[in-house]
């Protein structure tokens, strides 16, 4: 069971990395991260060692309409101070500022579906918040031990606004 989220304001972030369009049914996320990880240090203007996995849903995430075939934009990134010297084959992305519900997820990536069911099916409908039409993202720091490690921890940032 996940704990209650912390509600946090996030300032605008400049991110650089790789981008794909994918769906849950045809998920190419692992391949993208396998390409990104050996190249992440080519990003010279990096702010820190944190990694950002960003999901962009065109027109916002509609839980009622979302299916395993719904295509969305997915990014593997690092935060940068500026967009100077972006490595070949990588792109820039500006994450807009806003309010987020921040959940700590501990476990293997393949079991995240249960956490998502709690966030979108229980916590959100029972809260004073609703989804905002901004990117969703995950932050992986030193407690992130890889997608298959049950002790791995990451932050799940869900864009919210007051109802």
N, C-alpha and C positions, 0 to 999 in steps of 0.2 A: 504494500500500500504506500502510495506517495504521500509526502507531507504537504501541508498547505503551502502555496507559493508565496514568495516575497513579491510585492508590487514595487517595481522600480522604473524610474525614468531613465531612458537611454538616449544619450546624445547622438548626433549624426556621426557615422563612422565611414571612413574610406577603406574599402576592401579591394584586394587584388587576388585573382586566382583563376581557376578553371570553372567553366559553366557548361551544363548540359540541359536538355529537355528530356524528361523521363516520366514514368508513371510507376505506381507501386507494382503493377503487373510485369512491367519490363524494366525493372530497376537496374540502372547502370551506375549507381552511386559508388559501389565498391571499386569498379574499374577507374572511375574518375579520381577517387582518392589515391588509388595505387599509382596513377600518373602524377598526381599533385605532390605527394609526400616526398619523393626524392628531389623535387624541384622547388620546394617551399623556401629554401634558403637563397634562391635566386632573387627573391623579392627583397631588394636592398633597403627600402625605406620602412621595414617592418617595425611596428611599435613595440611588440613583445612576441613571446612564443605561442600565444594563444591561437587556436585554429577555430574558424567559424564555418559552420555548415548552414547555408542559407537556403530557404525554400520560398519561392515567389509564386503565388497563385494569382493568375490574371483575373481581375475583378474580385479578388478576395477569396478566402476559403469558405465555401458553403458546405457545411457538414452534411446537410440533407442530400446534396447533389454529388458529393465526392464519392468516387468509386475507385477500385484498383486500376481502372483504365484512364482516370483523369490525368491529363498531362500537366506537369508543372515544371518550373525552372529550378534547377538545383545548382548550388555553388559550393566549391571547396576553396576557402580563402584564408588570408591573414590580413590583419588591419595594418594600414600604412599611414604615414604622416602626409604624404602627397602622392600624386599619380605620375611622378617623374620616373622614367626608366622601367616601365612595365616589361617584364620578361616576354620574349617572343612566344606567341600562342596563348598568352594569358590576357585577361580583360579586367577592367575596373568596374566597380559597383559601389554606389553610394547608398548606404543603409540610412533611411530617414529616421530622425529623432522621434521618440514617442514613448508611451506608457506600455510596460510589459508585465505579464505575470511570469515569474521566473521559478521554474520547478527544478529540483535536483533529481536526476534520473540515475539510478545505480543498477547495473546489470548488463546483460548482453543485448546488442542491438536488435537481434531477432525477436526479443520479448517486449520490445517497446510498444507494440500494438496495445497491450493491456494498459500501459500508462496513458497512451493516447485516448483510449476509451474512457478512462477516469477523467482526464483533463477536459475533453470535449463533451462527454456524456453525463458526467456528474458535477465536477467542480464548476465549470463555466455556467451551466444552466442555473445552478444554485447560488451563484455569486451576483454581485451588483454590476458585473462587467459583461460586455459582449465583445466578439472579435472585431478588431479594427482591420481595415484593408491596407495592411503593411506587411512586409516580409516577416516570416517566422525564422528563427535561427537557433542553433545550438552552439554552445561554446565548450571547446575541449581544451583543458589545461593539464596541469601535472597529474591530476587524479584520473585522467582519461588513460586507460591502459590497453585500449584496442577494442574492436567490435565484438570479440568473442570471449572477453574476460568478465566473469560475473562480478568482480570487484571494481570494474570500471565505472567512473562517475563523469557526468556531463551536465551542463546547465541547459534547460530547455526554455527558450524565450518565446512566449506567445503574445502577439500584439493585441492589446485590449483598450477599450474606452468604456467610460461609465455608460450604463443603459440610458 
